[in-house]
């Protein structure tokens, strides 16, 4: 047996049994290693596993892991919700026989019904700019969230949900006047594509400033960040090519990769060693069926992972890609403007020459307070995209005032406005992010991600905690974003906090003082919990009875059916 502190990197544990050496392969679960990044997978390990030892003839041979009580409780909750959702869907088939196919499939219908019960936590309308504080319009419902009606009342809330990292989305003394002047000259839209009449002097200036800011020879801009990934990837690679994507990449990357026709392989999230293994194996095997050489290999990663708040290990990834002659595609949607000494993204943060990153993608919707996206790379690459990318050839160009807003924001970051506000904003964002992250961890929250990242997912785990957390925060005038399945794995529901340079220290302290939200934690299996579970089981069997009545008496009149429908709209979430 290895001594304490030795052999931790080996996936095997050697044991002595009946005078023979046996090797037991185990999955490494270093959940107590504080040096390891706080990813949702690590926290899932912490939430769902508890160790117990087994012994062979009195000797402890291995540390095995099993589901703990809390995860079992969550799985039971989810299973009950799914069971009732499926049962309700089956029953509805006997009352909606109109000869037409349904718009949604069965599983989609179930998800929509589940979403309906917590719909008040999403799409909350606001009536002000997304600054540090904004006005949230209050809504009311009289039918369990089927219809949300806006009221004339508003709540002034602390904004912890917007991507306004540097505060440019609100009125800015340098950017806003220039954007307004641009609106007067160019109007709100070009009403044309870039290849027709949609290219203005503002667009060409924007592309020059983007290339200058990110450190690339040339750049091309698009009207939407999501489209940038989903439209560019199919142009860069096609059948016979290989895309190797991080397992937690954004859906725009996933859709772009699927639309390319290339072979797609996935490597474990932010794990360069697994990336190298995937590269090596696929290069050796070649294309499926014919085993020919790949025409092209592109490795796609993100600078900051939007659901994890984690920085990519770009230095190691770049080294591996250079070794195996693969192109590097970095999505800096959340990292450009937000990290690095001067806000130039993960390359600046890790001291990587931008020449080592072949394709740099980013959006203007986060740090720059505008809309759209960009691709930066070699001049040959950009010229190729201008004539082949559908988002450039067929889509309308980015709004001139929006483009001017981006130019002005870049000038502030570069110090060309004659002030040091750009450097101050970046420093304040980093200070606010690290302060808030450390304080949340002190309070006992499971916070994902790395220091310097303005994205801070707080793990809630149980789906039922999402509405409880969101509604309680809103009562305290704190606006947060909550995310659950299918956007995240079933047991990894979370609240995603986004910090801004426009937040003051007092704002963040106020958010931390909302201690009522911190009481939403894992349910402990004490007497109270057992009593509540018994009450829920009793309620569940009562509902099963009514479902049975509905199933065997499907030929009911309209009023009886409506009453049963109302009964079956009971909230199934375990709030």
Secondary structure, 3 states (H helix, E strand, C coil): CCCCCCCCCCCEEEEEECCEEEEEECCCCCCCCCCCCECHHHHHHHHHEEEEEEEECCEEEEEEEEECHHHHHHHHHHHHHHHHHHHHHHHHCCCCCCCCCCCCCHHHHHHHHHHHCCHHHCCCCECCCCCCEEEEEEEECCCCCCCCEEEEEEEEEEECCCCCCCCCCCCCCCHHHHHHHHHHHHCCCCCCECCCCCCCHHHHHHHHHHHHHHCCCEEEEECCHHHHHHHHHHHHCCCCCEEEEECCCCHHHHHHHHHHCCEEEEECCCCHHHHHHHHHHHHHHCCCCCCCCCCCEEEEEECEECCCCEECCHHHHHHHHHHCCCEEEEECCCCCCCCCCCCCCHHHHHCCCHHHCCEEEEECCCCCCCCCEEEEECHHHHHHHHHHCHHHHCCECCCHHHHHHHHHHHHHHHCCCCCCHHHHHHHHHHHHHHHHHHHHHHCCCCECECCCCCEEEEEEECCHHHHHHHHHHHHCCEECEEECCCCCCCCCEEEEEECCCCCCHHHHHHHHCCHHHHCCCCCCCCHHHHHHHHHHHHHHHHHHHHHHHHHHCCCCCHHHHHHHHHHHCCCCCCC
